Amino acid sequence: MIQPIDPKMLQLLALPPPDQIGVVVRDLQKVIEAYTKLFQWGPFEVIEREYTESTSTYRGKPGNFRYRIGYTQLGPIQLEMIQPLRGKTIYDEFLATRGEGFHHFGIMIDCIEERIEAMKQLGIDVLQSGRRPGRKYAYMDTEPLAGIMIELRQKTD
């Protein structure tokens, strides 16, 4: 049962529209080539990210994972394609249970910690999180309520 929520917390739950669509794939290069040929999307920027126990969590415990990401802009929306490479992640879980496909909406916000706390008051937990210079992120377990996972993202100094 949802407990009464502080009105200030309710304001923090009012999220802006997504600015990113996340897709999980098994072979990033193959998918980029297909999207470029079929839809003429691109160019794609491809990078690898590595998160260690000191910079990430996975299901409430220290994380240690690596993945490859391809980005391109589709008008105001960024398309992010993610290929897991090493370690346990929510991306591997998704591939194992659903296969490749639409994984999350990304939403750029301020005050990520306050937003996470407001969601926790509703029983929405953090599935995976990380930080690196210039950015923090947290995947929230919104799928049971909203049918899709939400990634909160915050630019940092």
Buried (B, 14 or more C-beta within 10 A) or exposed (E): EEEEEEEEBEEBEEBEEBBBBBBBBEEBEEBBEEBBEEEEBBEBEBEEBBBEEEBBBBBEEEBBBBBBBBBBBEEEBBBBBBBBBEBBBBBBBBBEEEEBEEBBBBBBBEEBEBBBEBBEBBEBBBBBBBBEEEBBBBBBBBBEEEEEBBBBBBEEE
